[in-house]
Amino acid sequence: MKRIFTKFSVFTFLCLLFMNAASAQNITVKGVITDGADKLPLPGVGVLVKGTTTGTTTDASGSYALSAPANATLVFTYIGYTTKEIPINNQTTINVQMGESSQDLEGVVVVGYGTQRKRDLTGAITQVKGDDIAKMPNTNPLSSLQGKVAGLTVVNSGSPGAAPTVRIRGVNSTNSSSPLYVVDGVHQSNIDYINPADIENIEVLRDPSSLAIFGLQAGNGVIVVTTKRAAKGETRVSLQSSAGVQKVVNTIGVTNAAQFRTLYDTYLAASGAGQMDYRNYTADTDWQKEILRSAFLSNNSLTISNSGEKTSTLINLGYNTQEGVLKFGRFQRYIARVNEDVKITDNIKVGADITGSHWNLNGSSGDLNNAIWAAPIVGVRESETAYYAMPNFQRAQVGNPVARIYQNDGNSINKGYRVVGSLFGEVNFLKDFKWRSQIYTDLGFNNSRGYTGLPFTVINLGEGAAPTEYFNNPNARTSVRQASDEYRKFQQDHTLTYEKTLNEDHKVTAVAGFTSIFESTTSLSGDRTDIGLNIPNDPSFWYLGVSDKSNPSNVTGGGREVSSMGYFARVNYSFLEKYLVNATYRRDGISRLAPQNRWGNFGGVGLGWVISEESFFKDIKGIDFLKLRGAWGTVGNGQGIADYIYLPGLSTSNSGVFGDNIYPGVAPAYIPDPNLKWEVVRGTDLGLDIRALNNRLSGEINLYDKTTKDIITQITLLSSSGNTSYRTNLGTITNRGVEVSLGWNDKIGSDFTYNISPNFSYNKNKVESIGNNINFVLFGNGVNNRTVTGESIGHFYGFRQVGIYQSTADLDKLPRMSTSLPGDIAYEDVNKDGVITDADKVNLGSPFPTWNYGLNVNLGYKGFDLLLQGQGVAGNYVYTQRRTAQFTDVNYEINRINAWTGPGTSNIEPTLVRRGNNYLMSTYYLEPGDYFRLRTVQMGYTFKPEALQKAGVKNLRLYVSGQNIHTWSKTTGYSPEVPISNILGGGADNGVYPLPAVYTFGINVTF
């Protein structure tokens, strides 16, 4: 359960006044304060006699005692929980369960270089609690954000240890659209080194005024992660452990052996070829089943924390393992984190935090497309070292999928180490000022080694007059490969904060600071093939030096350095808790650009009006809180800028012969733009926050308009001596949309509680301009995706299918290509010129979803709890690129059973005969990407504290969980979540790794 502890997070009141004078009328009241959800005691809860300064706080066991008038009212206050007021009514014992609520406006959220009360926010910031993250069986915490935040797109992968693709409010640039991650102050590009169970909160910052303080790195939004700290005033040991199995629910529908023979015979007959000799091909192999498996998954976290008057310490140990559903992949990660805070005096505090992680990845060499394409009439193997080859018609292009996996199983070692640490010092002075200095480091070391052994024996089954033969490649040689990468980051932040309340009406919080970041990387890699000796299949020999350097080798290396610096200031002002102002300024510089363009200015303004605090609103019933807010700001997008591109670059070119000598040639790799600058994102937000019906109903609505200008674009300059690329600021992209988040918290009777939280968002992306004066177009994934002025970024570009040419009569009367034949796809003649050409290609839809939505339901009855989560997207398309293989004859997907075989047989599926016209990008290969997924079903039981006391256990919860249980979708792949990381060429299903269903059992225990 979430704990937020800061110097100002609890009320501490001492009973100092009027004790003796009032003793005759007072009674002693005592009790225990617990968390309403997990029944754990809450230390540090403020207990105040209403209308007085008399009060106390609960101790480590959640107990309190104070003297108060018998007719008084006690006020119980705790940050992150709903304040409770309970009349004493002569009671001497009052036990209270505090309810934590996302509707609690007094809760604190983390913003850049500080915190704010939720009720004082002028921007769009959504907080996700660490407990909600820890419940999910994901090794990467970002995966668990899917469906929880309006305006946030998360595309997950089932590959072990893989990080999801994250987008906030659409795609802002043709370069990078990934958000900035800030983990306990450290600026990061990923957070895969964090134990999901060690997270306190995650805040998603989306509006320009909230982002402005991060300057050039905030153009794509910011996700702030706060890890856990020791609970105040107690020693606690917590264990979270789960284990489960992953299973692929949906495989791609392909023909079995009998269906394949029917279709292939039809194809051969239509092509005028002879019939296939099937005498030795009697198998019926499901190649997907052969390379997929049910896979084990486990997540474990142990936390030990202690907090006293002067020091607090937290130690977290984590272990995650995830097998891949594609044999024989496996990911393991070990995490250790230590946090220590020391209060030297009442005004001086120091602390340190260090996280170390080690990962080990055994990747699978399985090829999902290969399994889809392989003919099902072939058996798997004769023995463990002899595998059947594919039929002659695909033997050279499609290998035995199982042989490939077993050949390379265990032949690679991929390991990484990462250490992220920080030190801070904090001084409070002159009552209202606080100085904080913090330094950070992030060090990463990745190493990999691999081996390619001799291939298995290949069995070429006889066809026609050719006999069956056993083949061992006499030219095969063993080889080794080795790589090493290092990553270093050093960051410093220095801030001065002023916080003051004047006359109880004016509240001011101001922060000013300085920050700098230095990053560098180095990489070395190489491979070597031994042409004389066979290198043993033993990891002890998998080094380049094991083979003589005279053998064929490839060696490469690289590195980079980049520095950035920034100055910032922000003022938050509140008057009467009704009128709110947030003003931010930041000046940033980065070494990636030429000296004259390195510095830029960014800023933002946020305004808020708490309408419900107005006197005219007091008579309005049913609405407890109503706030109108607006924000405007500018930030930069420095993440998409390549290193050193303001400097000239050279590349190898054609060689020249002078006399008897050959001299290598060089040519410009690109033409630098001396005026290149970073991209600038400007945005405007309007928002409404509401709490109604005794705070049971909550709502948040955001309207946004975001424009990215000066898009860094690479164009090709034509030249008689060769084409040259040129990067310059060229273009404008807009994203406009709406976000809605709702919540309903209530209970029926005293035992049944429930919470329903739906959210949805809409985003419209448009390229307003990109090279208008030069008729410029960007293509991606070949020419299947296009970016052009007036359309959405990276949209699919091709022909619209209008049917199938049924006969030569159709060819005579309908627009067609010069090579079109009966049975081919008929395309729309968009320009009405009577022929089908590239001029008839159009925007076929976007790979990026227009709509994102989620639904979260929590039910509780006594000790039982039930969690239901659903999530989905709409408005995008998926390109089934896996179906476009035409390099040879491959197995058929199940839709090809309905292929055209003569007039009237099909008006959708073309002929089985391979013709180039039918493999062009068109709506035939697009599927609606809309889906709704039953993301999570979890049921748990929490034992009563009194049943655990004898065992020394404070809390025990057992649960069973299912994730990705069912997906409603019209896509035919393993998952409708196809990659969108490639901005210009996303949305293609070209062998997407399956996203499996996950079934787990878990235990959470606290001592």
PyMOL commands that set and color helices and strands:
alter all, ss='L'
color gray80, all
select helices_A, chain A and resi 19-22+118-120+130-134+141-145+196-198+208-217+257-271+287-291+368-373+401-408+539-541+544-546+595-597+611-613+615-617+772-774+808-813+838-840+881-884+894-898+916-919+923-925+945-951
alter helices_A, ss='H'
color red, helices_A
select strands_A, chain A and resi 26-35+46-49+55-57+63-69+73-77+84-87+96-98+108-111+114-117+125-129+152-155+165-168+180-183+186-188+199-205+222-227+235-247+295-307+311-323+330-343+348-362+381-383+386-388+412-429+433-452+457-460+469-471+479-502+506-529+553-575+579-590+599-610+623-637+649-658+661-671+679-692+697-709+712-717+724-729+732-748+752-769+778-780+785-787+795-798+801-804+825-827+842-845+851-861+864-874+877-879+926-928+931-942+955-969+997-1006
alter strands_A, ss='S'
color yellow, strands_A
deselect
rebuild
show_as cartoon
